Amino acid sequence: MYVPLWVKSHYSFLEGTCSPEALVNEAARLQLPAVALTDKHGLYGMVQAHTAAKAAGIKLLVGAELSVQPGSA
């Protein structure tokens, strides 16, 4: 079973192009059981993705790509 785990929406500027709803709807069209939304530095599209995933009947995996600067820990 294939599930994409590193997917970026248009909220990840210069990296993603689609809205969270479009990403979830495409995953549903492809009959995937789940899809992840892992935007850069935040959870900006999670509400939209959650609503679309619930309507499409697929699971949404929540994540984010974070950058840590040396010496910040």
Residue, then its C-alpha position, 0 to 999 in steps of 0.5 A: m500500500y502506497v501513502p505519500l508522506w511528504v506532501k506540500s501545499h501552496y502554503s509552502f511557498l516556492e515548494g508546493t502549488c496545490s491547495p490542501e483540498a486539491l491534494v486530498n481530493e487527488a489522493a481520493r481520486l487515486q484511491l489512496p487510503a491516506v495522505a500526509l500534509t507536511d508544509k514547511h514551518g507550519l500547519y497552515g492548511m490543516v483545517q482545510a485538509h482535514t475537512a476535505a479528508k473527512a468528506a473524501g473518507i481518507k485518513l489525513l496524516v499531520g506533519a510539518e517540515l521544520s528547520v533548526q538552526p545550529g545552537s538554537a536547542 
